[in-house]
Amino acid sequence: MGDGLLTGGCLGSEAMAPERIRWSAEQQPAPLEKDLLQDDDSCSECSSHDKPGSGLRSFVPEGKTHFPEMFQTSQLLFYERFRAYQDYILADCKASEVREFTAEFLEKVLEPSGWRAVWHTNVFEVLVEVTDVDFAALKAVVRLADPYLCESQVSAFTLECMKELLDLKEHRLPLQELWVVFDDSGIFDQTALAIEHVRFFYQNIWRSWDEEEEDEYDYFVRCVEPRLRLHYDILEDRVPSGLIVDYQNLLTQCEESYRKFLNLRSSLSNCNSDSEQENISMVEGLKLYSEIEQLKQKLKLIENPLLRYVFGYQKNSNIQAKGVRPNGEKITHVVSSTVTAGLLQSLLRDRLCPEPCKEDIEIQFHSDPLSAINACYEGDTVIVCPGHYVVHGTFSIADSIELEGYGLPDDIVIEKRGKGDTFVDCTGADIKISSIKFVQHDAVEGILIIHRGKTTLENCVLQCETTGVTVRTSAEFLMKNSDLYGAKGAGIEIYPGSKCTLCDNGIHHCKEGILIKDFLDEHYDIPKISMVNNVIHNNEGYGVVLVKPTIFSDLQENAQDGTEENKALKIQTSGEADVAERVDLEELIQCATGKMELYAGAGLSEQGEGNYEIVNELVAASTQKGQMKKKRLSELGITQADDNLMSQEMFVSIVGNQFKWNGKGSFGTFLF
């Protein structure tokens, strides 16, 4: 794109607009997130009276210099921007045609002259008059307004200096650096809105590498819409804060790598052919190109709302364990809003001293569970008495502790309020939670995340808001006799290399019951999954869904196709190996579902079929992973002595589960 266009803007406040110079908090034209979702009455500094002829509001920027009122255009809603880009500005243009389409749009709606604006930069603001517009270059031809109004962070910008600067720029300024002065006639409303759309596009939507990607007619669908939705999802707190930081960092890295790539490509064009320097630069260029492609794919995963949910946010918890107390003692923490003599007697009888104590037990009392958990060291116990507790922070549990409710879960409710990321964050080696009801509100991330170590959840109720429980790679999760419901994502997300045991639970009224992440990549380990006697019902989608790449589905279809045309596409194995693998696969499935006849009787019931279908698909995926691994080893000249699938550790046990009234059925796959 041309000079002066802002490219690849991040979604953070620093990148949303140039650095501010004395703009008031509600008046400032940027960052946009402050005003995007404000109601008309929320901006106290905006003119409260109706302006005849103009449908837009105005504001006066703060500062020593008394600038005139300016159009307030930064509060536009998602659908207003969406409609403008889709219907009026970009339509079905290619990435290479964005500049041309934008220029055509501006030519139709922009007043070519006769309006004033404030030229806003990181260093100064100055009032200018527009005398002409170069639509093709997306620039305005300006002159200094009379009287001369300027506000700067440095005193060097005198009238003469500003004239020299404009002469250097040939009096041509990028349109997105201009903020239109308010006019109550309504003549310049469309001019102000058009410049706002251009400014927002190049700050938040456009990427400097867009023109070099696939130049198809679906640029709006591929790039504009997902980036616009991500921008507003962030404004409305629908994206975890850590993921926002990751996205900004990825965007910065990609911009830097792309800049290096362009410089390298430019230097190559000036090198003598077949020179040693050119060969070295070619290798560096290929590395940079590969790095850029990987970064772009990661950005697209975050920008796409469906893929963002399916693949999840790989948050690395930095919680540090305290370890054992210096004196080696273990403390019992009692949480209660009020402590009565009767409650204390019951606690002493049932929990604190059920039998004659050999040694004194130190007890600490807390009014809320969050302070009790924060006070814990390795081996401590937290007992939560009946009551309704409201917390506003995250339960970060890094040590092996026990958190138990004294009574029934419905009598011990811990409710999280306030927008935040996680409710319960576990990294301890052996954490036990029992007899508590967790209620989540206004959440961004799941109700419980196990990053590493083992977490046991027994006799609990989880009322979710977004996703439910997330079991990260290398983590272990045991859930027994518990009830989980209300997740707008999956009730339980199981990552590769994790261990998840679910016994006698209810998982219901979620978007998906259980989601098993893709584990076919060679860098991933197969998850160890055990599901026994669970009731998975009334979920919007599937009871259990497996994420896997489309290429794997194609391989399965080819392996099952008996036609001559598709035989060439099958995985190349000998006939004897094919027979052995089929036999072993059937054996493995039978082994995994050996107890199913206890629940299904002579014929497979609906629930039995669901169990069998899940086992069949997971074992088939595991088998395919093994075949792909053997093929890679074979290409390297490495052979494995044991090809028997039964030599693999059994990774799945799924029996006795009931699947009822799930919107799409017991089991399904998500292909990407």
ABEGO torsion letter per residue (X at the ends): XBBGBBBGBBABAAAABBBBBGBBAAABAOBAAAAAABBAAABAABBABBBBGBABBBBBBBEABBBBBBBBAAABBAAAAAAAAAAAAAEABBAAAAAAAAAAAAAAABBABGBBBBBBBAABBBBBBBABBBAAAGBBBBBBBOBBBBBBABAABBAAAAAAAAAAAGGBBBAAABBBBBBAAGAAAAAAAAAAAAAAAAAAABBAAAAABBBBAAAAAAAAAAAAAAAAAAAAGABBAAAAAAAAAAAAAAAAAAAAAAAAAAAAAABBBGBAAAAAAAAAAAAAAAAAAAAAAAAAAAABAAAAAAAEBBBBBABBBAEBBAAGBBBBBBBBABBBAAAAAAAAAAAABABBBABBBBBBBBABAAAAAAABBBGBBBBBBBEBBBBABBBBBABBBBBBBBEBAAABBBBBBEBBABABBBABABBBBBGBBBBBBGBABBABBBABEBBBBBGBBBBBABBBBBBBBGBBBBBBGBBBBGBABBABBBBBGBBBBBBGBBBBGBABABBBBBAABAABBBBBBBBBGBBBBGBABBABBBBBBAAAAAAAAAAABABAAAAAABBBBBAAAAAAAAAAAAAAAAAAAAAAAAAAEABBBAAAAAAAAAAAAAAAAAAAAAAAAAAAAAAAGBBBABABAAABBBABBBBGBBBBGBAAEABBBBBX
